[in-house]
Amino acid sequence: VMSTCGMYDYTGEWVYKVGLPAKSGVSGGVIAILPGQLGIGVFSPPLDERGNSVRGIRVCERLSHDFQLHLLRPQSSSPVVRRSYRGNVARSNRMR
């Protein structure tokens, strides 16, 4: 829900640029998360015309850019095959 409507009228642009599901409040607070990695809360009352914290948006944009945090950014994963043995090198103890 935070990805699709958490930043009011700015949500579409927010997800594209920043890529962190977030929710802003009319008091100047912004919370943003990256599931399984981090959560951040920012509070700075000056609001833009959409009702979002101006500085809160900038902080989240900067963190997302500097640390390459984006919900849709592919993460590098470790290989599934950790070891590979050839039949002439690794013998089985099973009698066949």
Secondary structure, 3 states (H helix, E strand, C coil): CHHHHCCHHHHHHHHHHCCCCEEECCCCEEEEEECCCEEEEEECCCECCCCCEHHHHHHHHHHHHHCCCCCCCCCCCCCCCCCCCCCCCCCCCCCC
